[in-house]
């Protein structure tokens, strides 16, 4: 992430550093090897060196001030950069004409990807039905995703019976069989199979908003089942028992989900949606989840103006795909992650790896056409949810702690320092001199977070911590679309690009 830059940029986020001398050479460190009592030559910490470090550290009045401030207040409160706060105001040169309403809240759950996706979907529905506000049922998709993930996991366990139980692959699969997170292709899988319903038809439940307990319960049962399936799979005579046992476990998981989330309508169950439009007229729609999606797919897919590009047909929402920025891998290549998904036999996870300039160009084109954009990022880095700011210059850690953080995007991925952790929606951008300077972000942490639920993301933060943007094929070049025809590069399931937002 950073300003528009070359394909293989390795620009690091750096902060001004005081330079000191170590054995005649300059360094960013606040401790010199020459003054460390020979600690570099021994394997244990020297008590003498520790005493010297303390004396040196606290001899500086600035450090004594930092000690008092940082031991009694949050570092993010003490070290905030006022200049960054001032420049990250919520004023943008371009904003989509209709943003979704109301601001959504995922509460104590990891459903951000479902909220981001349905926040994208709802804009066209609000236009079509003349609504002041609307939400799809996130709980509906959450229910079916959980059930499908359980089935996907058990299938993976059966597929890997020849792998050692204590090997990396099986242990990775056992880590989080049904966590709350997901990816765009997984949204498409669930929506295409189960459809969509308004939130009033299947509202949030307590366990959807606070999912930790049912996640533990289902995970414990699935881990138990995994061991039993591996045992049954070891005997050819017990192959029928294996499938009967899997079906029994799935029935039990379904029961847990019904009893904790509520009984959802099946895709072909009829329901009635009553609403009042912006003209204060009462309206009623009788439909099914499958038909509600099918009948509204055009409204969901085309909330704004189509660009003048030479495509033969309009692409529906299911044909959108993920651009990612993974500088470890070659750009303009198709990537996939092995053993990552939710629906057995469904759409695989696929990414088109591009540089940030290509990603931003597509996003800006969509925003200018009034299309909200689903994106994935590492939200916890250099961000403040109360202020609603994501900015690499937001906190001055060098001022407080005498250290600089110099890893670039590639190195953070390699070292496990960063990966995709959260999905949100882009709804605006500020462009100065033809270049973006900041971005408007619709979050799903409620209206008290940020600026009435919205965040301001600096362009430099986007360069460093945004990894994914879901785009419609109409808004990218033929060269980018052609990448989808490639045989993908396969990444292992534990790769950072396999993280679930």
ABEGO torsion letter per residue (X at the ends): XEBBBBAABABBBBBBBBBBBBGGBBBABABBAAAAGGAAABABBBAAAAAAAAAAAAABAAAAAAAAAAAABBAAAAABBAAAAAAABBBBABBBABBBOBBBBAEBBAAAAAAAAAAAAAAAAAAAAGBABBBBBAAAAAAAAAAAAAAAAAAAAAAAAABBAABAAAAAAAABAABABBBAAAAAAAAAAAEBBBAAABBBBAAAABAAAAAAAAAAAAAAAAAAAAAAAABAAAAAAAAAAAAAAAAAAAAAAAAAAEBBBBAABBBBBBBBBAAGBBBBBBBBAAAAAAAAAAAAABABBBBBBBBABBBBAAABBBBBBBAABBBGBBBBBBGBEABBGBBBBBBBBBBAAAAAAAAAAAAAAGBBBBBBBBAABGBBAAAGBBBAAABBAAAAAGBBBABBAAAAAAAGABBBABBBBBABBBBBGGBBABBBBBBAAEAABEBGGBBBBBAAAAAAABABBBBBAAABBAAAAAAAABBBBBBBAABAAABBX
